[in-house]
Amino acid sequence: MNIIENLEWRYATKKFDPEKKVDEETIEKLKKAIQLSASSYGLQPYKILIIEDEALKKKLQPASWNQSQIVDCSHLFVFCSDATITDELTDDYVKLKAEVQSLDLADLQGYGDFVKKKLSEKPGHEKASWTTRQAYIALANLLVACAELKIDACPMEGFEPSQYDEILNLSKQGLKACALTTVGYRSENDTAQHQAKVRKPMEILFEKL
Ligand SMILES: Cc1cc2nc3c(=O)[nH]c(=O)nc-3n(C[C@H](O)[C@H](O)[C@H](O)COP(=O)(O)O)c2cc1C
């Protein structure tokens, strides 16, 4: 299968088969695809909670517009972006980069200061929007990895972030829920799998200059 066939195969799954669970080896691959996501400056200002616990999924369903995917999926990925941008985020990255690439931390200080300065220039509301945008890149990678591995998924914004924050105790960790992806196997009865894709025509979507 090539990438286009995979992307045509995938669809936003409306009805999962609650009996079918994704095995741990596959979940590890999906986690790896998320870990390998690109992010601005490489900072990855987010964390992903992976929820399998049925009682917790049930508790989150009313906070998710009662969508059935939340309880019927195998694993619920909750993308949580950093609530704000701290200097610590850059400091941790620079330290890790020095370790991984065997560099002298002192040589990276100028770069770290530059990143911190650029990020501090963002207005308050833009900071949270920036961290959220980074998380969405990771979400997109998850969707592509699922398609590649023939795992069904539904990206979801239909939930109440403030309720998720409360139930999952996110504020205390400096996080906020920004998007979900339910992962599992489609139900045979999910009619959405047979629907043709609705996409803007190529000539509207693209312009060659
Ligand atoms: C960020 C985002 C949020 C979405 N939220 C929901 C949702 O809450 N519930 C749902 O059933 N589908 C949701 N969708 C699925 C979209 O409706 C779907 O991706 C779109 O209609 C294109 O269809 P396809 O993914 O099946 O090709 C969401 C998609 C994205 C990318």
The ligand as a Gaussian input file, in Angstrom:
#p B3LYP/6-31G(d) Opt

LIG

0 1
 C       -9.299000      18.475000      14.671000
 C      -10.449000      17.596000      14.292000
 C      -11.542000      17.479000      15.139000
 C      -12.589000      16.606000      14.832000
 N      -13.597000      16.381000      15.748000
 C      -14.475000      15.375000      15.527000
 C      -15.384000      14.979000      16.549000
 O      -15.419000      15.529000      17.648000
 N      -16.213000      13.939000      16.274000
 C      -16.198000      13.276000      15.082000
 O      -16.968000      12.323000      14.919000
 N      -15.353000      13.635000      14.092000
 C      -14.485000      14.649000      14.295000
 N      -13.577000      14.987000      13.319000
 C      -13.583000      14.260000      12.042000
 C      -13.876000      15.147000      10.826000
 O      -15.224000      15.451000      10.763000
 C      -13.373000      14.386000       9.573000
 O      -11.986000      14.199000       9.686000
 C      -13.690000      15.152000       8.291000
 O      -15.065000      15.269000       8.082000
 C      -13.056000      14.459000       7.075000
 O      -13.493000      13.124000       6.975000
 P      -12.526000      11.875000       7.013000
 O      -11.542000      12.108000       8.137000
 O      -13.422000      10.699000       7.296000
 O      -11.825000      11.766000       5.703000
 C      -12.559000      15.883000      13.599000
 C      -11.462000      16.053000      12.739000
 C      -10.416000      16.866000      13.084000
 C       -9.204000      16.951000      12.173000

